[in-house]
Amino acid sequence: MRPLPFPLSSTMRTAAFFMLFLFWGGAARAAHYAGASITYECLGGTSYLVNLDLFVDCAGVDPIPQSLNFQGDCGTSFTLAALPVPPGNEVSQLCAASLPNSTCNGGVLPGINHFQFQVVVNLAACNDWTISWAICCRNGSNNLVGTPGMYVEANLDNATAPCNNSPVFTDVSIPYVCQGQTVNYNYGVNEPDGNTIVYSLITARYAAPAATPVNYQGGFTGALPVPGITLDPQTGQLTFVPTLQGNYVVAVLVEEFDVNGVLIGSVMRDQIFVVINCTGLAPTTTGLSNNTAGLITGTGSIEVCDGEAFCVDVVFSDADPFTVLSLVTNATQLLPGATFNVTGTNPATATLCWTGDINLTPMNVYIEASDGNCPVENIVSTAINVVTTLGSGAAPDPGANAVINSCTGAANVDLFTQLGGTPDVGGVWTDPIGASHNGTFVPGTDAGGIYTYTVGNSCLSASATVTVNLGVSPDAGASGSLDVCSNGASSSLFAQLGGTPQAGGAWSGPSAVVGGNYDPATMTPGVYTYTVTGVAPCVDATATITVTENASTDAGTNGTLDLCSNGAASSLFAQLGGTPQAGGAWSGPSAVVAGNYDPGTMTPGVYTYTVTGVAPCVNATATVTVTENAATDAGTNSTLDLCSNGASSSLFAQLGGTPQAGGAWSGPSAVVGGNYDPATMTPGVYTYTVTGVAPCVNATATITVTENAATDAGTNSTLDLCSNGASSSLFAQLGGTPQAGGAWSGPSAVAGGNYDPGTMTPGVYTYTVTGVAPCVNATATVTVTENAATDAGTNGTLDLCSNGASSSLFAQLGGTPQAGGAWSGPSAVVGGNYDPATMTPGVYTYTVTGVALRERNGHDHRHRERCDGRWHEQHAGPLLERSVLWLFAQLGGTPKRGAWADRARWQAATTIRGR
């Protein structure tokens, strides 16, 4: 894994990885067992040391004492319960700097502890002992349904193979592997007794309470726990490329067979692989190479002769620059006298040297490479399966050497069939660099050179070679296509070829090709063939370019459109110049419907017409720039009704709508200041005109002026009457030139336009002449004042004796005389009494003084009346100086009521009074 391009502090590394830990560790908090296996070791006789290896997620709860179940087919079974919890050993796949921050140490990075429970038991000889363990709490995973429990077992046939040891898992880790990268993992299984072991993938199990297969999610099985996984049955090398992050349960069975091929025991391991998103690349290896002796029989297998010293290399590399690889192995512990040396850091070459020992065969060791990444290291491991043989038998026949010619891109070649003679089958192939090869030459993938076939064994072997002369096939590339526009530029045909075509080929097709280009202006579309001539045995290579020529589009040329804001909808297409194609689409400030611009609903601006081109023809565009001039607004027609004596009025204010200012008025009279003056102007139709900016026309609106005559109710006046006076015309009292036909209102209803003191109440009487709108009503008032008439009663007589007592004269009056009058007669009257002793008899007159009527002035009218006092005599007599003469009663015939004039000031003793 390559280092980051900038340094990260330990805190930043921890924080970055913590999010990853949350992803895979969520399910682990509810359960915590990540892996388990059981192995056994014979201590002598029927005594066995049984090992239960548990891998516990430190983010879960601590492990508890465990139980092991023993079931023999010879009728014996028992359980060893409460095995004490041994000390744990942290095996977290973390770099040294990050280990203190693992969950095993109270941190946040993923931590795994390895616990090895051990117990010694005596197992009587049986054909099949099953040693099993189960737990409820498996870690969550992506390939199982739910979170079932975990079950592992080991099997022993100590009747057939007394005191046999099981295969042993030497790798003690829970692998963290990279999403999208090849995983190389080896369990590091060793078989101490030298028996043959076979690996296979099996279905994981749980106890219910008997061992029961788990259920897998769709697309997963025990044999395929991860898509594409492979397991080498001889070396236990596990390879796959994970595509999704998560936890994946993988269960492997390791079976042990004796020299006779009899199954004498088995062990299994159930564990999770944690797939994470790595920031770089994990180390890789191609397996064994460069052996000094022995035969490489596979990528992870070598066969050597007993007592034969050999060395073999395993090369690891990491594509991330600056990565330093570190390599470790268990070979020196398992192979007595073996040496292990590492050359270089990236690539790093591990060289294992040993001497074959027939007593230690087969021996399976592994080499592990780490890139030192933090916090999680990327680790890969590979097997070296060493098989030691004894030399014997006839010399093998590898056949005769051969030489073949091949061409890259040609068919695969079975190298064995190319050997001369009668080669023995079952040999092994190595490639020109000495690496194991499967014997099938793949031109273009495999390199040319000498391929070696070896038969026999490392003690007695023979080899033959096949020399492959690899010619380079010409490469015309892959066929392609070229879509051009009829007005497009010249295009390179070569550039359209796929793959990696060689230059220098020749073109042929419907038109001659000049310079390797297709020119739509001069050439015909169709299939053009590119040919690269091959050198024998390689044949010519050809590829084609199919040229399709599409007609170019035409949107016309740009245009303009000037409109009035209240104008009719106009076709945008019609404004385009040139020869635009129909069927295009319009875009602009407003949505365009049916290709028209409507000033009433749309916004002016640049409207673009686009005709879509068929690729590679580009879309053709042209624009119409719409300019919208504001329509003039003179408002709406209206009327103006005025009174002939009304004030000047604004014609503009009478217009309806929203007229613009600044227009001009015309009509029967010249309009000054926009006003109509009834005093100086003639009514009629007045027109308001606002001049429009082309193409907007002038706007006009009219005001029809109607002038109504003002009404005249005259001027105010007064009328003074005596309460017993005759009815008087109120209209006659008005000043000025009042119009007839008005109506009177006042304290009393007015009949016939007259005021009658006998029936009406004095006060202000208003004369109203109704005006025709907008002329207001005209009013004038006559204020009527009514003075009460005086009453001296009726004449009476008084007869007294000369020596009689004093008598009241007032008491002798008839009628209802008013008090407060004055007496006059032959003698002075004291106290209103007549005293015979002191006074002279005769006519005594009682006078009540009347209130004089005021003189009232109108504008040009004057009316004067008097309400005089009267006296009453005891007898009829001549008209006296203060008598009242009712002139109207003196008229003959049937005169109408009228008014008396006394301007002559008749100087008789009696004042004229008309009634």
Protein Blocks (a to p, Z undefined) as FASTA:
>chain_A
ZZdfbdcdfklmmmmmmmmmmmmmmmmmmpccfbdcdddddebhjbccddddddddfklc
cddddddddddfeopacddehiacdddddfbfcdfklmmmpmknopabdcdddddddddd
dddddfbdcdddddfbdcddfkbgcjadddddddddfklmghiacdddfbdcdddddehi
acdddehiacfkopacdddddddddddfbccdddddehiafklmbghiacdfklopacdd
dfbgcddddddddddddfkopafbdcdddddddddddfbdcdddebjehifbdjdfbfkb
ccddehiacddddddddfbghiacddddfklmmmghiacddedjbdcdddddddddfklc
cddddddddehiafbdcdddddddddddddedjdddebjaddddddehiacddfklmpgc
jddehiacddfkopacehiacehkaccddddddehjfklccdddddddddddddebjadd
ddddfkbccddfklmpghjddehiacddfbdcehhiacfklpccdddddddddddfbdcd
dddddddddddddebjaddddddfkbccddfklmpghjddehiacddfbdcehhiacfkl
pccdddddddddddfbdcddddddddddddddebjaddddddfkbccddfklmpghjdde
hiacddfbdcehhiacfklpccdddddddddddfbdcddddddddddddddebjaddddd
dfkbccddfklmpgcjddehiacddfbdcehhiacfklpccdddddddddddfbdcdddd
ddddddddddebjaddddddfkbccddfklmpghjddehiacddfbdcehhiacfklpcc
dddddddddddddddddfklccddddddddddfbdcdddfkbccdfklmpgcjddddddd
fklopabfbdcddZZ
